[in-house]
Amino acid sequence: PIAARAGAEMHTKGGKGAKRDKGSEEQELQGHVLVALGKLALQDASLANKVSSLFLREVEYSTSPVQRNNLLIILTDICVRYTSLVDPHINKLALCLRDDNLVVRKHALTLITNLLASDYVKWRGTLFFRFLVTLVDNEPSLAAQARQSLFRVLLPKSNFLVCYSHFVESIFVLNEHNGHTIYNTFSNCPATERTRFSLAGSEHADQRRTIYRLLL
């Protein structure tokens, strides 16, 4: 039901009188199919195991924001029900934190925050550093939501130890410095993911400085 409402929200952005072309109708139909398949997967561990890899691939490569949004929500539900299937791939869900579509980014932030707050997933791999980038999102309301989620909900769970233990490495990651033997050694991180979350260069200096100040 959540996925269906989210998809409907994205489809109705054009207004009640907006005309729907064949392509958008096909995308909506595909969205409903994904939601239906996701509901079935929640009731069948074997099916969930088979489709989760498909969903993870599509959430990364689908050109439809409606589909990416619905897949994100479906995968979150699967993670709650069958944590071991999605938890190792949480960084793929985190890609949605830098989605071109604002609605997808907002839902990604809310859902990933909920998973972390409920201990369904942990701050593994690059997840913490991907979350940091949302603190300086171009949309002020989303950046404010990210700051509220991180500093009022998530970090207090560890008495801010996560923040302390990741601060130095955040400098290396946000600047894309790969020359250290300990920090930012995520060898399995695809170049496309690094590019999507990149805050390197003088043009992003103010954003990096804002993140450092917030962490301190």
FENFENMO-V411585 format. One line per field, one symbol per residue. psi: psi as a letter, one per 20 degrees, with the letter a starting at -180 (. if undefined). A space follows every 10 residues. Layout:
psi = ???
This chain:
psi = hghgggghgh hjhirhjpqp rhghhghggh ghgggghghh hhiohgghhh ihhgghghhh ipiohgghgg hggghgghhh gmhihhgikh hhhihiikqh pggggghggg ghgggghjkh rrmqcjgghh hhhiikqhoh hggggggggg ihgghhhjkj hgggiigghh ggghilojiq igqllnhjoq hhggghjpkq rhijghgghg ggggh.
